[in-house]
Amino acid sequence: QVQLVVSGGRLVQAGGSLRLSCAASGRAFVNYAMGWFRQAPGKEREFVAAISSSSGRNAYYLDSARFTISRDNAKNTVYLQMNSLKPEDTAAYYCAARFAVNDIYYISPRDYTDWGQGTQVTVSS
């Protein structure tokens, strides 16, 4: 089990950029596949990005043109870089983790066992 602390959400204008961070503590972060999800009011939780454990060589995105997920195992942190933000990106963003010693990413929230608190991202038009 890992504990996840999410940070970086704020109000930003449309077209702007934002980087979210998710710091993990607990067991070996390197052995955890990581994911980012978001949830807007009245909507279901939505996949945003995922990265495999270890080197993180495998990743998958809701929008690969605007979002980039990366991990720094030395800092026990996963990042979500978001560019060209749109008002429809407004949501609470969550970080998630699951133990996985293979090079697989996971895109369903049901695949994850550990969750951080949400951080609010608001994109104004």
C-alpha positions in Angstrom: 0.0 0.0 0.0 1.1 3.5 -0.8 -0.1 6.9 0.4 -0.6 9.5 -2.3 -0.6 13.3 -1.9 -1.7 15.3 -4.9 -0.9 18.9 -5.5 -0.8 21.5 -8.3 -4.4 22.2 -9.0 -5.5 25.8 -9.4 -7.4 28.2 -11.6 -5.9 28.7 -15.0 -7.1 30.4 -18.2 -8.0 28.4 -21.3 -4.9 27.7 -23.3 -2.7 27.6 -20.3 -0.7 24.8 -18.8 -0.5 23.1 -15.5 1.5 20.4 -13.9 0.1 18.2 -11.3 2.2 16.2 -8.9 1.5 13.0 -6.9 3.9 12.2 -4.2 3.9 8.6 -2.9 5.1 7.2 0.4 5.1 3.7 1.8 6.2 0.7 -0.2 8.5 0.8 -3.2 7.1 3.3 -5.6 9.0 1.8 -8.5 6.8 -1.3 -8.4 3.6 0.6 -8.8 1.8 1.5 -12.0 0.3 4.9 -11.7 -2.7 6.7 -13.2 -4.5 10.0 -13.3 -8.3 10.3 -13.3 -10.6 13.3 -13.1 -14.2 13.8 -12.0 -16.4 16.8 -12.8 -19.5 17.5 -10.8 -22.3 15.1 -11.8 -20.1 13.0 -13.9 -18.3 9.7 -13.5 -14.7 9.4 -12.8 -12.8 9.6 -16.1 -9.4 8.2 -17.2 -6.8 10.8 -18.0 -3.4 9.1 -18.2 -1.5 6.0 -17.0 2.0 4.9 -16.8 3.6 1.5 -16.1 5.8 0.7 -13.2 9.5 0.6 -13.1 10.9 2.6 -16.0 7.4 3.8 -17.0 8.2 3.1 -20.7 4.5 2.4 -21.4 1.9 5.1 -21.1 -1.5 5.8 -22.4 -3.5 9.0 -22.6 -7.0 10.3 -22.9 -5.5 13.1 -25.1 -1.9 12.5 -26.0 -1.6 15.8 -27.8 -2.2 17.8 -24.6 -1.3 15.5 -21.7 1.9 13.9 -20.6 2.4 11.6 -17.7 5.9 11.0 -16.3 7.4 9.5 -13.2 10.5 10.2 -11.1 11.2 7.1 -9.1 14.0 8.8 -7.2 11.4 11.3 -5.9 8.6 8.8 -5.6 6.5 11.2 -7.7 4.3 11.0 -10.8 3.5 14.1 -12.8 0.7 15.1 -15.2 1.6 17.9 -17.5 -1.4 19.4 -19.1 -1.1 21.9 -22.0 -3.7 23.9 -24.0 -6.2 23.5 -21.3 -9.9 23.8 -22.1 -12.8 24.7 -19.9 -14.0 21.1 -20.2 -10.9 20.0 -18.4 -12.3 21.5 -15.3 -12.6 18.8 -12.7 -11.1 17.3 -9.5 -8.0 15.3 -10.5 -7.0 12.2 -8.7 -3.8 10.1 -8.6 -4.0 6.3 -8.3 -1.6 3.5 -7.8 -1.5 -0.3 -8.0 1.2 -2.8 -7.4 2.4 -4.2 -10.8 5.9 -5.4 -11.6 5.2 -5.7 -15.3 5.3 -3.1 -18.0 1.5 -2.6 -18.1 -0.6 0.4 -17.6 -4.1 0.4 -16.3 -7.0 2.6 -17.5 -9.9 1.5 -15.4 -10.3 3.0 -11.9 -11.3 -0.5 -10.7 -7.7 -1.6 -11.4 -6.3 0.7 -8.8 -6.0 0.0 -5.1 -4.7 3.3 -3.7 -5.9 6.8 -4.3 -4.8 10.2 -3.4 -7.1 13.1 -2.5 -8.4 15.2 -5.4 -6.9 18.5 -6.5 -9.2 21.0 -8.2 -8.3 22.2 -11.7 -10.5 25.0 -13.0 -10.1 26.3 -16.5 -11.7 29.6 -17.2 -12.8 30.7 -20.7 
